Amino acid sequence: EVQLGESGGGLVQPGGSLRLSCFASGFTFGRFVMVWVRQAPRKRPDWVALINSGGATTYYKDSVKGRFTISRDNAENTVYLQMNNLTPDDTAVYYCATLKELPTYSSGRYYFPEYDYWGQGTQVTVSS
């Protein structure tokens, strides 16, 4: 059975930091691109960071560049998201998800293949 379990969310003040973790099981973790996707209240889910299967290639949404860092440990079947200098706009449920391949880039945007698996999400709330 495929399982993705996120942890590390919580309430943090603006300017603070959190580190999210996502432990995977039930599939060959090291063969998949891993993505962090977030869904803010009343908005559609949107990717924020992704990392290729080997960990050498990362992409970030412009809004989180320089503040968020994605990493993975294939020996531990875990992907991480270090989030620094958080703002209220980062408030969302954060999910980890998998892709079989990297998205393509054309005309200023990324084109994503269909996600294979999703976790249940972890709530991140940034508020004073």
N, C-alpha and C positions, 0 to 999 in steps of 0.2 A: 504494500500500500504506500502510495506517495504521500509524504507529509512534509510541509514547510511550516516551521514554527518560529514566529517572530517574538522578540523580547527586547526590553530595554527602553520602552516608551515611558512617558510620564509627564508630569507638570514641571515646567522649567521657566524661569524668568527670562525676559528678553536679554540677549547677550550671553546666555548660558549655553551649555553643551550637553549633548546626549550621545550615547553610542548604541546603535541598534544592532542586534544580532539576528540571524536567521539560520536555524539548523535544518538541514535537509536529510531526508531518508527515503528509501524505496525506489531510488533511481540512481543512475551513474552521474553523480554531481559534477564531476570534473569534465563532463562532455557538454555542459550547458552554459550558455550565457546567463548571468544572473542580473536581475533588474530590481531596483527599488522603485516602487510606484506609490504615489500618495493620492489620497482623495480628501480634499477639504470639504467642509459642510456646503452642501448645495452646488457642488462642482463635480465635474467628471474626473475620473481617475487620470493621472498624468505621471509619466515616468520622471524621475529626478536624476537617477544615476544608473549606469550599468557597467559590467565588467565582463570581459571575454572569458572563455573557459580556462585559459592558462593564467589569467590575471595580469597580462602585460598591457592590455588595452582597456581604457576607461573612457566613458562619455559622461558628460554632465549637462543637465539643463542649465541654461544661462543664469537663471535666478539663484542657483546654488553653487555656481563655480567659485572656487576660492574659499568656500565655507564648509562644504561637504566633501568627504573622502570615502570612496567605496573600496573595499578590499575583500579578499577571500582567502580561505585556508582549505585547500582541497583535501588535505589529510584529515581535517576535522569536519568536512562537509558543511562548512559554515561561511556565510557571507556577512560582512559588516558594513555599517554606514556610520561613520563618525560625523556628527553634525555640530558645528561650532557657530558662534555668533548668531544664535537663533533669533528669529523675529516672529511676531504674531502671525505673519503670513505663512509661516511654516507649519502652523497648526493643521493637523490632518491625521487620518489613519494611514499608517505606512505599511505597505505590503511588500513582501519579496515575491518575485515571480521568475519564471524561467523562459528562455528562448533557445531554439536550436541553433540560431545563427544571429550574427549582429545585424542591426537594422541598416538599411542603405540610406544614403544621403543624396538629395537632389533638390535643386531649386530652393535652397534655404531651409529645408526641413528633413527630418528623419522619417523613413517609412519602415514601420515595424511589422515583422511577421506576427502571426498569432501566438499569444502566450500559451505555454503548455500547462503549467501548474501555477497555482497561487496559494499563498498562505492565508491565515485568518486575520492578520493585521495586528498592529499595536498602535495605540493612540498616543500621539504627541500633542501636547497642549503648551503653547508658549504664551504666558500671561503674567502680568505683574499683580 
